Amino acid sequence: MTAPFRWSLAKREQLGSLIGQQPIPNQDEHHFLPDLRATAARIIALSDDAHLVFIGRTPENFYDYLSGVFNDVDDAPNLYLIPFSMRWAGNRGIEAIAQAKRDGLLDALTALGVDPHTIARSARPFALVDYVAEGGTMENFIKLLHRTTQETTKDWPAVARKLRIIGLRTQTHNSPNTWRWQQHQDWLDLIPNITIKNVSAPAGFLGHIANQQDKVTQAHYEDRWAQPINHAEQPTQSQRQALAYAAHLYDLGRLRDERRALAKLIAREPQMNQTATRALVLRLKGT
C-alpha cells in the first residue's frame, strides 16, 4: 500500500507505549470540543446517511472522534480518512502527474475502499468532507478520481451519482453578497448534479485544525504517491502528541454521555426529518 501508515485507535496494542507518557495537548477544551461536536453534528445531518470521506489531514479530528462515536453502533456510516494533499496541481494541472504516481494514489484509494469500482457499486453515497478555502484540494481530488475512473471502470456517471460534497467553511454573516465557493468552480461540470452542502464553523476552530494543530499522519503529496511506505518508521514527537489526542477523541466518542450530547445536537438540525438521520440519532441515544 502506498498510503502513509496510520495507527488504529481501536487496536490499542498497535500503539504500545507511543501514547502512554504523552500529555493530552492543550486544545482549549472549553471551546474546541464543543465546536468539534457541533460541527460533527451538522456534517452528519447534512450527509443524509452517506459514508463520510474526510480528505487530507485537516479533518483528522472528525475521523478520530466519529470513529469512537460509531464504534459498535449498528448500521452507522463508514468513515474514511484519505491521504491526499494537493491544493494546486501546477500550471498543467493533473495531466502533468506521472502515471506511476496516479497508480500509487489509486492503490491507496483501493486499499481504503474509496476506489471508483467500490463507490459505483455502493448502496450508500459517499460524502467528501474537507475544509474549503477556494476549492483547490476538492477540485484536484475529483479530477484525479475522474481520471482514474476513465482508466479503470470507465463508468464515471455511476461514480458521480454516488458522490456528495460537504465543505467546511469559516462562519460569516450571511448576505446576498456572501462569496460561495461552489459558484466559482468550472470543474463542477464533471459532476453537474452533485449535492453540495456547506457547514459553517468558527474561524478560530477551523484555523487551528487547518494550520496549527499537530497531525498523526504525514502530508501525502503527489511526490510520495508512488513511494513504498516503511511501516517501521518511528513517529516524530509531534506525531506522538497528535496520536495521544486522537486516542483521547476516540475514547471520548465511545462514552454514552458524549454520544447522547452529539445526538441531541443532530436532532436540532432541520435534516432530522430524514428517516436515516432519525434512525441514527435513536441508535446513538441507545448506546
C-alpha positions in Angstrom: 0.0 0.0 0.0 1.3 3.5 -0.9 -0.7 5.4 1.7 1.0 6.6 4.9 0.7 4.2 7.8 -1.8 5.2 10.4 -2.3 3.5 13.8 -5.7 2.0 14.6 -7.1 3.7 17.6 -9.5 0.7 18.1 -6.5 -1.6 18.4 -4.5 -0.2 21.4 -2.0 -3.0 21.1 -0.7 -1.2 18.0 0.0 1.9 19.9 2.2 0.2 22.5 4.0 2.8 24.5 3.6 5.6 21.9 1.0 7.5 23.9 1.5 6.1 27.4 3.5 9.0 28.6 2.2 11.7 26.3 0.2 14.5 27.9 -3.0 15.5 26.1 -2.2 18.6 24.1 -4.0 21.7 25.3 -6.7 22.4 22.7 -8.6 24.9 24.8 -11.2 22.3 25.9 -13.8 24.9 26.7 -14.2 25.8 23.1 -12.5 23.2 20.9 -14.6 20.2 21.9 -18.0 22.0 21.7 -17.0 23.3 18.3 -15.9 19.9 17.1 -19.1 18.2 18.4 -21.4 20.9 16.9 -19.6 20.8 13.5 -19.7 16.9 13.5 -23.4 17.0 14.2 -24.0 19.3 11.2 -21.8 17.1 9.0 -23.8 14.0 10.0 -27.2 15.8 9.5 -26.2 17.1 6.0 -24.7 13.7 4.9 -28.1 12.0 5.0 -26.8 8.5 5.7 -23.8 8.8 3.3 -20.4 7.3 4.1 -18.1 10.1 5.3 -14.8 10.5 3.4 -12.5 13.0 5.1 -10.0 14.4 2.6 -6.4 15.1 3.8 -5.2 15.9 7.3 -7.3 18.9 8.2 -10.4 16.8 9.2 -8.4 14.2 11.2 -10.2 15.1 14.4 -13.6 14.4 13.0 -12.5 11.0 11.8 -11.0 10.0 15.2 -13.9 11.4 17.2 -16.6 9.8 15.0 -14.7 6.5 14.9 -15.3 6.4 18.6 -18.9 7.6 18.3 -19.8 5.0 15.7 -17.9 2.1 17.3 -20.4 -0.8 17.8 -23.3 1.3 16.5 -25.3 -0.8 14.1 -25.6 0.4 10.5 -23.5 3.6 11.1 -21.9 5.1 8.1 -18.4 4.1 7.2 -15.6 6.6 7.9 -12.6 7.1 5.6 -9.5 9.3 6.0 -8.0 9.8 2.6 -4.2 10.7 2.5 -4.4 13.4 -0.1 -2.6 16.8 -0.1 -2.8 18.9 -3.2 -4.2 22.4 -3.2 -2.6 23.3 -6.5 -1.6 20.9 -9.3 0.7 23.3 -11.2 0.1 25.1 -14.5 -0.6 21.9 -16.4 -3.0 20.5 -13.8 -3.4 16.9 -13.0 -2.5 15.9 -16.6 1.1 16.6 -15.7 1.2 14.0 -12.9 3.1 10.9 -13.9 1.2 7.7 -14.4 3.1 5.9 -11.7 2.1 8.5 -9.2 -1.6 8.3 -10.2 -1.4 4.5 -10.0 0.0 4.9 -6.5 -2.9 7.1 -5.5 -5.3 4.6 -6.9 -3.7 1.8 -5.0 -4.2 3.7 -1.8 -7.8 4.5 -2.6 -8.4 0.9 -3.4 -6.9 -0.3 -0.2 -9.0 2.1 1.8 -12.2 1.2 -0.1 -12.8 4.5 -1.9 -11.9 3.5 -5.4 -14.2 4.0 -8.4 -15.4 0.4 -8.6 -16.3 0.4 -4.9 -18.0 3.8 -5.0 -20.1 2.9 -8.0 -21.4 -0.4 -6.5 -22.1 1.0 -3.0 -25.6 1.1 -1.7 -24.8 4.3 0.1 -23.4 7.6 -1.4 -20.0 8.9 -0.3 -19.8 12.4 1.1 -16.4 14.1 0.6 -15.7 16.3 3.6 -12.9 18.9 3.8 -12.1 22.4 4.8 -12.7 24.5 1.7 -11.0 27.9 1.2 -11.1 28.3 -2.6 -11.8 24.7 -3.6 -8.4 23.6 -4.9 -8.0 20.4 -3.0 -11.5 19.2 -3.7 -11.1 20.1 -7.4 -7.9 18.1 -7.7 -9.3 15.1 -5.9 -12.4 15.0 -8.1 -10.4 15.4 -11.2 -8.0 12.6 -10.3 -10.9 10.4 -9.3 -12.5 11.1 -12.7 -9.2 10.3 -14.5 -8.6 7.0 -12.7 -12.3 6.1 -13.4 -11.7 6.7 -17.1 -8.6 4.5 -16.9 -10.3 1.7 -15.0 -14.1 1.1 -14.8 -14.8 3.8 -17.5 -18.2 4.4 -15.8 -17.9 7.9 -14.4 -21.6 8.6 -14.3 -22.0 5.7 -11.9 -19.3 7.1 -9.7 -20.6 10.7 -9.9 -24.1 9.7 -8.9 -22.8 8.4 -5.6 -20.7 11.5 -4.7 -21.7 14.3 -2.3 -19.6 17.3 -1.1 -19.7 18.8 2.4 -17.4 21.8 2.6 -16.2 23.2 6.0 -16.3 26.9 5.8 -15.5 29.8 8.1 -18.5 31.2 9.8 -19.6 34.6 8.4 -22.6 36.8 8.3 -24.9 35.5 5.6 -25.9 38.1 3.0 -26.7 38.2 -0.8 -23.0 39.2 -1.3 -21.5 36.3 0.5 -18.8 34.6 -1.5 -19.9 31.0 -2.2 -17.0 28.8 -3.4 -19.1 26.4 -5.4 -20.3 29.2 -7.7 -16.8 29.8 -8.9 -15.7 26.3 -9.9 -15.8 25.3 -13.6 -14.7 21.8 -12.7 -18.1 21.1 -11.3 -19.1 20.3 -14.9 -17.7 16.9 -14.2 -20.4 16.3 -11.6 -23.2 18.6 -12.7 -25.9 17.0 -10.5 -23.9 16.7 -7.3 -25.3 17.8 -4.0 -23.0 20.4 -2.3 -23.6 21.4 1.3 -21.5 23.7 3.5 -21.0 23.6 7.2 -20.0 26.9 8.9 -17.7 26.7 11.9 -15.8 29.3 13.9 -12.8 30.8 12.2 -10.6 30.0 15.2 -11.6 26.4 15.3 -11.1 25.8 11.5 -7.8 27.8 11.5 -6.5 25.7 14.3 -7.2 22.3 12.7 -6.1 23.5 9.2 -3.0 25.4 10.0 -1.7 24.9 13.6 -2.6 21.5 15.0 -0.1 18.7 15.0 -1.3 15.8 12.8 -1.0 12.0 13.2 -0.2 11.3 9.5 2.4 13.0 7.4 1.3 15.1 4.4 0.9 12.9 1.4 1.7 14.9 -1.7 2.0 13.6 -5.2 5.7 13.0 -5.0 5.1 10.4 -2.3 2.2 8.6 -4.0 4.4 6.1 -5.8 6.9 5.6 -2.9 6.7 2.4 -0.8 5.7 3.1 2.8 8.0 2.0 5.6 5.6 0.8 8.3 8.5 0.6 10.8 9.2 4.3 10.6 9.2 5.9 14.1 6.8 8.7 14.7 8.1 12.2 15.5 7.4 13.8 18.8 4.6 16.0 17.3 3.0 12.8 15.8 3.1 11.1 19.2 1.3 14.1 20.7 -1.2 14.2 17.9 -1.7 10.4 18.3 -2.4 10.9 22.1 -5.1 13.5 21.3 -6.6 11.3 18.6 -6.9 8.4 21.1 -8.5 10.9 23.5 -11.1 11.9 20.9 -11.8 8.3 20.1 -12.3 7.4 23.7 -14.5 10.5 24.2 -16.7 9.4 21.3 -17.3 6.0 22.9 -18.8 7.5 26.0 -22.6 7.2 26.4 -23.0 10.8 27.6 -20.9 12.1 24.6 -23.0 10.1 22.1 -26.2 11.5 23.6 -24.8 15.0 23.5 -24.0 14.6 19.8 -27.4 13.0 19.1 -29.1 15.9 20.8 -27.3 18.4 18.5 -28.1 16.4 15.4 -31.8 16.3 16.5 -31.9 20.1 16.4 -30.9 20.2 12.7 -33.7 20.6 10.1 -32.4 17.3 8.5 -33.8 15.4 11.5 -36.9 14.8 9.3 -34.8 12.4 7.2 -35.6 8.8 8.0 -31.9 7.7 8.2 -30.9 10.6 10.4 -33.7 10.0 12.9 -32.8 6.3 13.0 -29.1 7.1 13.6 -30.0 9.5 16.4 -32.1 6.9 18.1 -29.2 4.4 17.9 -26.7 6.9 19.3 -29.1 7.7 22.2 -29.5 4.0 23.0 -25.7 3.0 23.1 
